[in-house]
Amino acid sequence: MTQDGSNEVIRLPESAVLALAADFLLSHGLGADHAGSMARILTAAQRDGCLSHGLQRLPGTRDTISHPRFNRTPDPKPVDVSAAITRIDAQYGFSCLAVDRGLSSLVEKARTLGVAILAVNNGFHSTALWPVVEAIADHGLVALSMNPTHAWVAPSGGRQGLLGTNPLAFAWPRRDAPPYVFDFATSAAARAEIARYRQEGRTTPEGWGLDSDGEDTRDPAAILAGAMLPFGGHKGSALATMIELMAGPFIADRTSRVSMEFDAGASAAPCHGELIIAFSPGILGDEDPLDAAESLFQGFREQDARLPGERRYRERETSHRLGIPVSKSLLERIRV
Amino acid sequence: MTQDGSNEVIRLPESAVLALAADFLLSHGLGADHAGSMARILTAAQRDGCLSHGLQRLPGTRDTISHPRFNRTPDPKPVDVSAAITRIDAQYGFSCLAVDRGLSSLVEKARTLGVAILAVNNGFHSTALWPVVEAIADHGLVALSMNPTHAWVAPSGGRQGLLGTNPLAFAWPRRDAPPYVFDFATSAAARAEIARYRQEGRTTPEGWGLDSDGEDTRDPAAILAGAMLPFGGHKGSALATMIELMAGPFIADRTSRVSMEFDAGASAAPCHGELIIAFSPGILGDEDPLDAAESLFQGFREQDARLPGERRYRERETSHRLGIPVSKSLLERIRV
């Protein structure tokens, strides 16, 4: 891989990676807050070894920034819908800035009432959900987040794309450890993973997708031209449908199909809503919910079952010690 | 099947089935409200063709009613935790009575704030979740419900039971159709299904469970003595863990492992909590969220993909016309 030096990896301090990402976005006309928010979330992914959601997303942001509706300098402001719900319009910028600006209202409402919602509308979205739910858990709250994407996934029993890859992320705060966090697509595989199979000339595992005639196929090119499948059969399909409804119509925003129509072939990041729900543990009991949860996590350790997120936290620790790894070839592509 | 007449099915009016179920429970000392609530939920399942959650549960309720902690005459009363959260203690009776009594508070809070929670504690639970979420959708609200069970399911990468079969149910109201409803266990198969394979001397499909040494097996007896597996690999496992946390520690109630310890071999229904969240569609937009959802459901119809719940609604319609089917052999076992 490093024979020609193109995949050689160097490690940079977090501040340098952040500056690199922000400079790239600033050079494309993004406002400072907007660029900073996006740079932070991409840097967090790069730091944690989630390379597919890291700096390699930067070159592709050009397609999004070029979308006729994209707003380089949005100024999202939280709006009170009720004592439990805050809404924030991303104003057709990247959704992460709206999330950042809505978070303190969400946290405050969840602390007061025990449950609260942040509805983010009209954001171009290509970043992972786990940094958001983790940030809420860092406030001592439980968080759940979900969003539609584009209509790439056939429902169970169907033959063509209708649902999105619809990720679901969850975080539970822990006292002496980083939060329990998961973040998964409700499709059997990520779209980028299928593209990698195509690039490498391999057939995919069974159950990943259908060709344009709605027939099962293991040909990644046929899946990308046809439809992906949900994970876990009809159960995953039902979950993906729930996410369409809750992060679409419920928050008065686009379903995956409408988001894809909105894109109109521009290959921008999907533009849609994001639903974030926060819960205050402890509001319902005298006993400490975090202690009770630890005994569940202890049950994982007893049988050497990994908690989701553990690999990320290990990568993070290494990045903190040695710097964040970035491939030289990627660096060359994003250096302004 | 009907050669000896034992599986012959007769159809009874709903009122007769309700009375049969209630009389059975009253004859075991349950209070009238308590018996009525349980009879209604069992009758609904029988009516909709969900036989495993229907009247055939009645004989087994004896084991639950005999549990030293079971309370035949609970009197659950809703308590305001916050403007968004109501808690109700089932007082060690069947959880359905507490759910019934907490519902109007949940509905009122969700209408006011847009989101609300009903936390049900200390209920013996053997009934399906879909009747509850459907009842909330009948009030024009969206509903999500979940609960732990017993520690029968190994987490992904694990070798022994820790998580429950942890069902997740969701309902979205529709204007000119019954609600969109799903209700699935996060285990690969239901425990009763595995028991049926054992009874019929068949091997199960792959991926349903592990033997006592934590090795993959298709022997249903070995799975029942060992551990079940979650659906959908690490994603289903993560979802089941979320349900443990949210319907366990978050609402200050038992995890599946603690519920199993509480049972202490009595073979009663699992005693635990239940989390119900209701959302008010329309609170976030001028546009009608139900109309937007219909265009998603239309996408299912366009490709002949079935919505979950459709089979139940068809069975219900037949039951309304012809009466609710009950096998004669079951009738003989439950007639007081």
Chai-1 contact restraints between the chains, C-beta under 6 A:
chainA,res_idxA,chainB,res_idxB,connection_type,confidence,min_distance_angstrom,max_distance_angstrom,comment,restraint_id
A,S82,B,L113,contact,1.0,0.0,6.0,A-B,restraint_1
A,S82,B,G114,contact,1.0,0.0,6.0,A-B,restraint_2
A,A83,B,L113,contact,1.0,0.0,6.0,A-B,restraint_3
A,A84,B,A84,contact,1.0,0.0,6.0,A-B,restraint_4
A,A84,B,L113,contact,1.0,0.0,6.0,A-B,restraint_5
A,A84,B,G114,contact,1.0,0.0,6.0,A-B,restraint_6
A,A84,B,V115,contact,1.0,0.0,6.0,A-B,restraint_7
A,I85,B,G114,contact,1.0,0.0,6.0,A-B,restraint_8
A,L113,B,S82,contact,1.0,0.0,6.0,A-B,restraint_9
A,L113,B,A83,contact,1.0,0.0,6.0,A-B,restraint_10
A,L113,B,A84,contact,1.0,0.0,6.0,A-B,restraint_11
A,G114,B,S82,contact,1.0,0.0,6.0,A-B,restraint_12
A,G114,B,A84,contact,1.0,0.0,6.0,A-B,restraint_13
A,G114,B,I85,contact,1.0,0.0,6.0,A-B,restraint_14
A,V115,B,A84,contact,1.0,0.0,6.0,A-B,restraint_15
A,V115,B,V115,contact,1.0,0.0,6.0,A-B,restraint_16
A,V115,B,I117,contact,1.0,0.0,6.0,A-B,restraint_17
A,I117,B,V115,contact,1.0,0.0,6.0,A-B,restraint_18
A,A119,B,L284,contact,1.0,0.0,6.0,A-B,restraint_19
A,P155,B,F300,contact,1.0,0.0,6.0,A-B,restraint_20
A,P155,B,A305,contact,1.0,0.0,6.0,A-B,restraint_21
A,G157,B,A305,contact,1.0,0.0,6.0,A-B,restraint_22
A,G157,B,R306,contact,1.0,0.0,6.0,A-B,restraint_23
A,G158,B,Q303,contact,1.0,0.0,6.0,A-B,restraint_24
A,G158,B,A305,contact,1.0,0.0,6.0,A-B,restraint_25
A,R159,B,Q303,contact,1.0,0.0,6.0,A-B,restraint_26
A,Q160,B,Q303,contact,1.0,0.0,6.0,A-B,restraint_27
A,L162,B,G299,contact,1.0,0.0,6.0,A-B,restraint_28
A,F170,B,M242,contact,1.0,0.0,6.0,A-B,restraint_29
A,W172,B,L245,contact,1.0,0.0,6.0,A-B,restraint_30
A,F182,B,A238,contact,1.0,0.0,6.0,A-B,restraint_31
A,F184,B,K235,contact,1.0,0.0,6.0,A-B,restraint_32
A,F231,B,G232,contact,1.0,0.0,6.0,A-B,restraint_33
A,F231,B,K235,contact,1.0,0.0,6.0,A-B,restraint_34
A,G232,B,F231,contact,1.0,0.0,6.0,A-B,restraint_35
A,G232,B,G232,contact,1.0,0.0,6.0,A-B,restraint_36
A,G232,B,G236,contact,1.0,0.0,6.0,A-B,restraint_37
A,K235,B,F184,contact,1.0,0.0,6.0,A-B,restraint_38
A,K235,B,F231,contact,1.0,0.0,6.0,A-B,restraint_39
A,G236,B,G232,contact,1.0,0.0,6.0,A-B,restraint_40
A,A238,B,F182,contact,1.0,0.0,6.0,A-B,restraint_41
A,A238,B,P308,contact,1.0,0.0,6.0,A-B,restraint_42
A,M242,B,F170,contact,1.0,0.0,6.0,A-B,restraint_43
A,E244,B,L296,contact,1.0,0.0,6.0,A-B,restraint_44
A,L245,B,W172,contact,1.0,0.0,6.0,A-B,restraint_45
A,L245,B,A293,contact,1.0,0.0,6.0,A-B,restraint_46
A,P249,B,P289,contact,1.0,0.0,6.0,A-B,restraint_47
A,P249,B,A292,contact,1.0,0.0,6.0,A-B,restraint_48
A,P249,B,A293,contact,1.0,0.0,6.0,A-B,restraint_49
A,F250,B,P281,contact,1.0,0.0,6.0,A-B,restraint_50
A,F250,B,P289,contact,1.0,0.0,6.0,A-B,restraint_51
A,I251,B,L284,contact,1.0,0.0,6.0,A-B,restraint_52
A,A252,B,L284,contact,1.0,0.0,6.0,A-B,restraint_53
A,A252,B,G285,contact,1.0,0.0,6.0,A-B,restraint_54
A,A252,B,E287,contact,1.0,0.0,6.0,A-B,restraint_55
A,T255,B,L296,contact,1.0,0.0,6.0,A-B,restraint_56
A,P281,B,F250,contact,1.0,0.0,6.0,A-B,restraint_57
A,L284,B,A119,contact,1.0,0.0,6.0,A-B,restraint_58
A,L284,B,I251,contact,1.0,0.0,6.0,A-B,restraint_59
A,L284,B,A252,contact,1.0,0.0,6.0,A-B,restraint_60
A,G285,B,A252,contact,1.0,0.0,6.0,A-B,restraint_61
A,E287,B,A252,contact,1.0,0.0,6.0,A-B,restraint_62
A,P289,B,P249,contact,1.0,0.0,6.0,A-B,restraint_63
A,P289,B,F250,contact,1.0,0.0,6.0,A-B,restraint_64
A,A292,B,P249,contact,1.0,0.0,6.0,A-B,restraint_65
A,A293,B,L245,contact,1.0,0.0,6.0,A-B,restraint_66
A,A293,B,P249,contact,1.0,0.0,6.0,A-B,restraint_67
A,L296,B,E244,contact,1.0,0.0,6.0,A-B,restraint_68
A,L296,B,T255,contact,1.0,0.0,6.0,A-B,restraint_69
A,G299,B,L162,contact,1.0,0.0,6.0,A-B,restraint_70
A,F300,B,P155,contact,1.0,0.0,6.0,A-B,restraint_71
A,Q303,B,G158,contact,1.0,0.0,6.0,A-B,restraint_72
A,Q303,B,R159,contact,1.0,0.0,6.0,A-B,restraint_73
A,Q303,B,Q160,contact,1.0,0.0,6.0,A-B,restraint_74
A,A305,B,P155,contact,1.0,0.0,6.0,A-B,restraint_75
A,A305,B,G157,contact,1.0,0.0,6.0,A-B,restraint_76
A,A305,B,G158,contact,1.0,0.0,6.0,A-B,restraint_77
A,R306,B,G157,contact,1.0,0.0,6.0,A-B,restraint_78
A,P308,B,A238,contact,1.0,0.0,6.0,A-B,restraint_79
